[in-house]
Amino acid sequence: MISQYQLIENTSKKYYNGSIWNSISCGRFKIIGKTNRCNKKGSYIYCLCEFEDGAIVESDFTNISKGNLKSPNFPNVFNVGYLGQGKWKCKINGSVTKEYTTWHHMIERCYSEKAHLKSNAYVGVTVCDRWHNFQNFCDDIVYLDGYDLWKNGEYELDKDFLCEKLGLKNKIYSPVTCKFIPRPMNISEATTRKNLTGNTYVGISPNGTIYEFKNKKKFASEHTDISYSSIDRCLNENRKIKGWIFKIKN
């Protein structure tokens, strides 16, 4: 990382090479050199700073003094993900990149408590340690099946096909368990997985008839005048809808 900067002699008595400073959120760092970048007044006030995790960033005297520096290796994306250092960018010309959007959504689905409150579909799903680093994620996905079609179209990152093929009970996003598939296929498979949860359900009709089933969507279409999403509401809210009662069989 240092090679991309041109260093000049550092004669500062306060911001000298080797001086140790504290950041607000990312721990300690030390100044390792002064760069040839200057401000609008022509003053050379920029230094290279190295964090204890090895990350190197450039900052001016003011932000060094206030501790406003952030390490790109600090896990500040849902306490797990971090940007790392490399060629891949979050934004290009002010627009968020497709790579970052995909990576961020992946981390969010797996590790955001707020997302889990909305849906439990990703509770227990993880991201491999390597992909916690945005740079590694971007380096790896270029080799996944369907990458070119994802880059130029409506393909989406999927971990279910390969996890199931490998017989993995606990789903994980990783270079060996992911591929890109068409968006309609991903939606269709997600709907199927939602309705085939592995649970056995019990439905009690308004007249007392008891049914057992596994596919909520199929059962709703064949036996009731309510939607399969209403079955979910009955299960989650423990209440009747149009006289029907639904439970998960113990």
Secondary structure by P-SEA (a helix, b strand, c coil): ccccccccccccccccccbbbbcccccbbbbccccccccccccccbbbbbcccbbbbbbcaaaaaacccccccccccccccccccccccccccccccaaaaaaaaaaaacccaaaaaacccccccccccccccaaaaaaccccccaaaaaacccbbbbccaaaaaacccccccccccbbbccaaaaaaaaaaaaaaccbbbbbbcccbbbbbbccaaaaaaccccccaaaaaaaaaaccccccbbbbccc
